[in-house]
């Protein structure tokens, strides 16, 4: 049984292989995103375009019209988290092809887990057997192992 565990947040992802249900975690890869620690003001990005209303404004001012954004504004850090989640998803897809992973356990904070879930390919989603909504990326491997039960390694994919 080839089981892999991914522990991730917006700035770092650690990929582990597990030999046995209670065996040690073996670090196989690590991804980091240095941009995750930047402030919104440090990103070079524009706000979305603006559009002007064409209907008459009842304020009595001549030439006045309302304006609004053409699409919802996305904060640069959220966009960067999405890009990093896509990197993780691509690495998982490659690992699944190369290592023939049978089961995958995802561990990430609730928000980032949702972002990651959205970008996983159907092939990778098919092997996810458990999702743990905890931010454990900066915890030692023993803490990660303590959140995994023996059943985690024998569950059928979700």
C-alpha positions as CSV (number, residue, x, y, z in Angstrom):
1,X,0.0,0.0,0.0
2,X,1.6,3.3,-1.1
3,X,0.2,6.0,1.2
4,X,1.4,9.6,1.0
5,X,0.7,12.5,3.3
6,X,0.8,16.2,2.4
7,X,1.1,18.9,5.1
8,X,0.6,22.4,3.7
9,X,-0.2,26.0,4.3
10,X,0.0,29.1,2.0
11,X,3.8,29.2,2.3
12,X,5.1,25.6,2.6
13,X,4.1,22.1,1.6
14,X,5.8,18.9,2.9
15,X,5.3,15.6,1.1
16,X,5.7,12.4,3.0
17,X,5.6,8.7,2.2
18,X,4.6,6.2,4.8
19,X,5.8,2.6,4.8
20,X,3.5,1.1,7.3
21,X,0.4,2.3,9.1
22,X,2.4,3.3,12.2
23,X,5.8,3.7,10.5
24,X,7.8,6.9,10.4
25,X,7.0,9.6,7.9
26,X,9.7,9.9,5.2
27,X,10.0,13.4,3.7
28,X,10.1,13.0,0.0
29,X,9.7,16.6,-1.2
30,X,9.2,20.1,0.0
31,X,7.8,23.2,-1.7
32,X,8.0,26.8,-0.5
33,X,6.5,30.0,-1.7
34,X,8.6,33.0,-0.5
35,X,5.9,35.4,-1.8
36,X,3.5,34.2,0.8
37,X,5.2,36.3,3.5
38,X,4.9,39.6,1.5
39,X,2.4,42.3,2.4
40,X,-0.3,43.2,-0.1
41,X,1.5,46.5,-0.8
42,X,4.6,44.6,-1.9
43,X,2.9,42.9,-4.9
44,X,2.9,44.7,-8.3
45,X,-0.7,44.5,-9.3
46,X,-3.4,46.8,-10.5
47,X,-6.9,47.0,-9.3
48,X,-9.5,45.6,-11.7
49,X,-10.8,48.0,-14.4
50,X,-13.6,50.4,-13.6
51,X,-17.0,50.8,-15.4
52,X,-19.3,53.8,-15.5
53,X,-23.1,53.6,-15.2
54,X,-25.0,54.9,-18.2
55,X,-28.3,55.6,-16.6
56,X,-29.2,59.1,-15.3
57,X,-28.1,59.9,-11.7
58,X,-30.8,61.6,-9.6
59,X,-28.4,63.8,-7.7
60,X,-28.9,66.7,-10.0
61,X,-25.2,67.1,-10.8
62,X,-24.5,67.3,-14.4
63,X,-22.0,64.8,-15.8
64,X,-22.0,62.7,-12.6
65,X,-22.3,59.0,-13.0
66,X,-21.7,56.1,-10.7
67,X,-18.8,53.7,-11.3
68,X,-17.9,50.3,-10.0
69,X,-15.3,47.6,-10.5
70,X,-15.8,45.2,-13.4
71,X,-15.1,42.2,-11.3
72,X,-14.5,41.4,-7.6
73,X,-11.2,42.4,-6.3
74,X,-8.9,39.6,-5.2
75,X,-6.3,40.4,-2.7
76,X,-2.8,39.6,-4.0
77,X,-2.0,37.2,-1.1
78,X,-5.1,35.2,-1.9
79,X,-4.1,35.0,-5.5
80,X,-0.6,33.9,-4.5
81,X,-2.1,31.2,-2.3
82,X,-4.2,30.0,-5.2
83,X,-1.0,29.9,-7.4
84,X,0.8,27.9,-4.7
85,X,-2.1,25.5,-4.3
86,X,-1.9,24.9,-8.1
87,X,1.9,24.1,-7.7
88,X,1.1,21.6,-5.0
89,X,-1.7,20.0,-7.1
90,X,0.7,19.7,-10.1
91,X,3.4,18.1,-7.9
92,X,0.7,15.6,-6.5
93,X,-0.4,14.8,-10.0
94,X,3.2,14.1,-11.0
95,X,3.8,12.0,-7.9
96,X,0.7,10.0,-8.6
97,X,1.9,9.2,-12.1
98,X,5.5,8.4,-11.0
99,X,5.0,6.7,-7.6
100,X,1.5,5.1,-8.2
101,X,0.1,6.5,-5.0
102,X,-2.8,4.4,-3.6
103,X,-4.0,6.8,-0.9
104,X,-3.4,10.4,-0.1
105,X,-4.0,12.2,3.2
106,X,-4.2,16.0,3.0
107,X,-3.5,18.1,6.1
108,X,-3.9,21.9,5.9
109,X,-5.6,24.7,7.6
110,X,-9.4,24.8,6.8
111,X,-9.2,27.8,4.4
112,X,-6.1,26.5,2.5
113,X,-7.6,23.0,2.4
114,X,-10.6,24.4,0.6
115,X,-8.4,26.2,-1.9
116,X,-6.3,23.1,-2.4
117,X,-9.4,20.9,-2.9
118,X,-10.6,23.2,-5.7
119,X,-7.5,22.9,-7.8
120,X,-6.9,19.1,-7.4
121,X,-7.4,17.2,-10.6
122,X,-10.1,14.5,-10.6
123,X,-7.3,11.8,-10.7
124,X,-5.7,13.1,-7.5
125,X,-9.1,13.7,-5.9
126,X,-10.0,10.1,-6.5
127,X,-7.1,8.9,-4.2
128,X,-7.7,11.3,-1.3
129,X,-8.7,9.1,1.6
130,X,-8.7,11.7,4.4
131,X,-8.6,15.5,4.8
132,X,-7.5,16.9,8.2
133,X,-8.3,20.6,8.6
134,X,-5.3,21.5,10.9
135,X,-2.4,23.8,10.2
136,X,0.5,21.4,11.1
137,X,3.1,22.5,8.6
138,X,5.4,24.0,11.3
139,X,4.9,21.2,13.7
140,X,7.4,18.3,14.0
141,X,6.7,15.0,12.3
142,X,5.7,13.4,15.6
143,X,2.8,15.9,15.9
144,X,1.7,15.1,12.3
145,X,1.8,11.4,13.1
146,X,-0.3,11.9,16.2
147,X,-3.2,13.2,14.1
148,X,-3.1,10.1,12.0
149,X,-4.9,7.0,13.2
150,X,-4.2,3.5,11.9
151,X,-7.6,3.7,10.2
152,X,-6.3,6.7,8.1
153,X,-4.1,4.3,6.2
154,X,-6.9,1.8,5.4
155,X,-9.8,4.1,4.5
156,X,-11.1,4.0,1.0
157,X,-10.7,7.2,-0.9
158,X,-13.4,9.8,-0.3
